[in-house]
Amino acid sequence: MATGSAELYANVAIGTNLFRRMTAPGAGQSLVVRRQEIRRLIANWTVLLDDNRRLLRELRDAAAAPDGLETRLNNLDPSVKARTDTSVIKKQIATLGTPLLAP
């Protein structure tokens, strides 16, 4: 999904443009706003996936050299732990709501 985020957003942009064409001129501004909200959501989701992939790679490397693994895991930098924070995405999904479809 992270590698396909550009294509995913392209689908969103095409879809919102199609719905805007079905509305009266000037009435599609809410779709533009929604498209930007979805774009931010996709961008944040991509960053989260990339961070988790990086963290999993670090954990895999640590497990491959198990000497002192427990100590290294307990001493993870707080920024590493913070990278897996999903609260921003959860909030964006909750506020995004249901699709706005043309009448």
N, C-alpha and C positions, 0 to 999 in steps of 0.2 A: 504494500500500500504506500509506503514511504517513497519508493522509487517511481510509482505511478501517480504521484500527487499532481503533477502538471496535467496529465490527461484527465484526472478526476476533476480538477478545477475547470478545465476546458469544457467538460460535459455540463458543469454547473453554469458556466457563462453562456453556452449555446442554449441551454434550457431556459434560462431567465430571459435571454434575448427573444426567444420564440414567444414566451408568455407576454413580454412587453409589447410585442407586435399585435397581440390579440386585445390589448386594452386601448382605451382612448388616448390620444396624444397627451403626454404630460402626466398620465395616471400611473405610469409604471415606476415611479421613483421608489416605492417601497420594495420593488424587486431589485433595484440597484443596491439599496441598503442591505437587503438580505443576501445578495450575491457577495458583497464585501464581508459580511459576517461569516458566511460559509468559507470564504477564502481565508480569513483569519483562523477559523477552526481547522481547516486542512493544514495550514502552515504550522500551527501549534501541535497538531497531531503528528505531523512529520518530524518535528523537532523531538517530541516525546519518544517516538519510535527510534529515531537515531540515537538518542541518549540511552535508551534501554538496550539497544543493540551493542553500544559501546560498553555499557556496564556489564552486560553478559559476557562480552569478550574478555574484559578485565577479570571477571570471576572465573572464567574458563582457564585463563592463563595462571591465575593464582592457584586453582585446584590442580593444575599440571605440576606445580612445584609446591607440594603440601607442607614443606618445612615452615613452621610458623604461620600457617594459614589462619588459624583461629585468631591469633593476635592481629594479623593484617586486616581481617574482616572486622574485628572489633574497633580498629583504629581508622576505619575509613573516614576520609575527610567529609565533614558535613555537606560540602557542596556536591559530593558524589551522591549522598542520600537524597539531597534536595532535587537532583536531576529527575528523579522518578515521581515528582509531585504531579498528580493528575487533576488537582483542584481547578486549575484554570480551564481545562478542557471540559470538565464536568459542568462548570458554570456556563460555558459557552453553549454546550449542548442543551442545557436546561432553558437558557434564555432564547435560544434559536426558535423554539416552538415548532408549530406545525407549518407545512408549506403554504404559501400564499398563492392560490391558484386563480387564474383569470375567471371571471364569471361566465 
